[in-house]
Amino acid sequence: MNFRNYLFISAVCLSIAACGGGDKKPAVNHSIVAKPVVMAPFRFHKAIEVSPGQTYDVVSWGRGSTQTGAFAILHSDSSGMKYTTTTGDLDGTITDVYNADMDLDGNPEILIQSKGKDTVNYARVYAFEFRNNDADKLDFPKLTNSQKKGYRGNDNFYIKEGKLIREFPIYDGNTAAAKPTGAKRQLEYSLRSNNFTVKQLSKDSTTVDNDKPAVVKQAEPKKKQTVSKSKKRKQAETKKKRRRRRG
């Protein structure tokens, strides 16, 4: 048997071994498929399809720091074969992206939520409305002084009935030693003519002395002074004596 025939017979044997084995079925791998890892310098990716052929890929990237970087919204209009990019500076890290039509004008809004940290775990929202292939940047309102009272971050955002809802736990102060009160502040954001309006849905209660309701004491009415009959007689006799002396 020459060497060429030997190779041919070996290949046939290997083929039979691979295809044979009776009725044995290949083992099924029931392990959970891991989520694709975003490779550096990218940190985040989420694809949002608002309608057939209209997809917005939101990515963030940056090297050397996890608290600063940049983001991009990659709009793919596959039906019109048009592709546009909207970019911006990023404060913190992206935690989620939301899609809505808050003003019901038929144009989608892409809302990017990021989480940063200084003395508190604060939240940032980068908002854009897309008209065809143009992006309009929307100014997301900052918390007012009353809304920031007891705020230490840990925000939760979600879309409900076309509105953006924001809620976060309330602390008994704004310092690092502050403790949660167990209450939450809930805000509702609406959009009209590309301007945000905000309304507080929750009611903050004011309490003192270990969460006991504050009680305002009313002033007690003054008691009327009463004079006894004997005292009245003495006062009358004293007046008579004074008159006699003058007379």
Secondary structure as UniProt FT lines:
FT   HELIX           3..19
FT   TURN            22..23
FT   TURN            40..41
FT   STRAND          42..51
FT   TURN            52..53
FT   STRAND          54..61
FT   STRAND          68..77
FT   TURN            78..81
FT   STRAND          82..91
FT   STRAND          93..100
FT   TURN            102..103
FT   STRAND          109..115
FT   STRAND          123..131
FT   TURN            132..133
FT   STRAND          134..138
FT   TURN            145..150
FT   STRAND          156..160
FT   TURN            161..162
FT   STRAND          163..171
FT   TURN            176..177
FT   STRAND          180..192
FT   TURN            193..194
FT   STRAND          195..200
FT   STRAND          207..208
FT   TURN            209..211
FT   STRAND          212..213
FT   HELIX           229..246
//
